């Protein structure tokens, strides 16, 4: 299995797309979804702010 993972990581762009960009896009998408839900009043207006705070807290030390 280790050999296969090394071959996959050797492909140019896979490391950036899967390991760097993928998780970042997931969190941005989650925030966008909650904002859309707040706009149509399916969740409280302050909920996107809590999700944004949840996204920013790991960067505060």
DASUL-V480507 format. One line per field, one symbol per residue. ss: DSSP state (2 for helix, 1 for strand, 0 for the rest). phi: phi as a letter, one per 30 degrees, with the letter a starting at -180 (. if undefined). psi: psi as a letter, one per 20 degrees, with the letter a starting at -180 (. if undefined). A space follows every 50 residues. Layout:
ss->???
phi->???
psi->???
//
This chain:
ss->02222222220002222222222222222222222222200000002222 22222220000
phi->.dddddddddddjdddddccdedddddddddddddddddcidbddddedd ddddddeddcc
psi->hhgghhhghippiggggghghghghghghgggghgghhhjkhrqhighhh ggghhhhhip.
//
